Amino acid sequence: MEKDADSGSSVGPKAEAGAGPAESPGTGNAPRDRWWFSPVLYILCGTAVAGFQWEPISAGIADWLNWLVLAAGLAVLAYGIRAWYRARPR
């Protein structure tokens, strides 16, 4: 333990400048603060929408609206994957 020159109190080892993660004020550990949260919602929604169309399409009873909803679900899924790829930490 070292003595703090100003107050005389004992403090732990001094951290070097730039050591450790630099957190800005107001950042918490809530899910909405994580970089992956929003893209994963798009991925899950797109997968769910496209997945619900699998039964009528595979059974051969799909009409054009099933294919349209499948295309919309796949578009949302693709957007989520793209957003996740772009938002990842580098």
N, C-alpha and C positions, 0 to 999 in steps of 0.2 A: 504494500500500500504506500502511496505517496501522499505527502502533505500538500494541500492546496496553498499556494503562496499567499493568496489574498485573504482567505478566511481561516486558515490553519486547520481545516477539517480534513479528515482522511477521505480520499477518493480512490476509485479503482484505477486501473491502467488507462492512460490517456489514449483515446482513439486518434488515429492519424486522419488528416483531412482527406475526404473522399472514401473513407473506409465504411462499408456497410451501405444498405440501401438508403437512398435519399427520398424521403416521403414528403410530399407537399402537405401543407395543413389542410385538414378536412377530408383526407383520404381515409377510408375505413376498410373494414373487411366484409362489407355487405356484398351479396352476390352481384348487385348492379354495378359495383365498382370494378369488377373483374373484366378483363378484356374479352373473354370468350363468351360472356353471358348472352349478349344480344344476338350474335351470330348463331349460337346453338339453339335459341328459340326458333329462328327461321328454319334451321335444319330439322328440328323436331316437328314443327308444323308442316313443312313440306313433305316429310317422310310419312306423317300420319295421313295427310290428305291423299297422297299417292297410294299409300298402303290400303286405304279403304276402297280403292277402286280395283284392287287386284282380284277380289272374288268375282265380280261380274265379268271382268275382262277374261279371266282364266276359264270361267264357266261358259264363255261364248254367248252370254246374254247381254253384253254391253251395247249401249246405243251411243250415239255421237256425243252426248253430254258426259258420259263416263270418260270418254277419251279426252274431252275438253278439260274436265276436272283433273284427270291424270296429268295432262300437260301443265296445268296451272300449278299443281303440287310439285312437279319436277322443276318448274321454273323457280319456285320459292326455295326448294332444296338447293338448286344450283346457286342462287343468290346467297343463301346462307353459307355455303361452302366457300364462295368467293369472298364474302365479308369476313369469315373466320380466317382465311388465308391472309387477307390484307391486314387484319387487326392483330395478328400474332406478334409477340415481342421479337425483336431482331437483335 
